């Protein structure tokens, strides 16, 4: 007689299906969030690309002027003729402006590289294993991704404490931080402040995202992590962001809470993550 319990087998299959559904929902929400941010990211890239392109046009003109001078030298022009050419092309200004154009163009390309790298890190699909990660780097990556969502709504203040590396699925923690940052921006009507704090509390890493926006009504504080619950107008939010964030943090054996901000206006979300995962969790895979 077999010891196999058919009910146990069915339960395992159901759990596997639920886990797969959770992975798909999580990835769908991530891609949807990236889609919503795409226009802002495009703007963030187009801005430096625009002035790099303009600089290249100026550099082309400057090169033609410099070639006039070098060609004259090769042709054995007199010092008087060379002086006239230098004056004509405004050589002193050209030399100084070349340095500025190159520095500005280099800065623009670095900005584009940073944004693309942040998007690559943030949207990484295959990173589903618990690994030691630098939470500060993840926060910086996320801030780069959502910069266009934030810069017109708030000043971002970073109050980073000392944090060791944390065992987590970094791309998923980035997604949680992104949800909190975007929600904070949406909670601010005009222009405000968003504070991102980190600290180590014993064996726990703590990340706080606090805004001075309109806040959350007392009766809604206990509901905000419910699936599909949202106070945003129809079509402006799925109501899944905070629910999925709750699930992610829970799977990390951590906690996420919301309370009224310390200044009395706005909301403070607090994420607490264990520095190392229990062995059973760290050895498992989920998405």
Order of alpha helices (4+ residues) and beta strands (2+ residues): alpha-alpha-alpha-beta-alpha-alpha-beta-beta-alpha-beta-beta-alpha-beta-beta-alpha
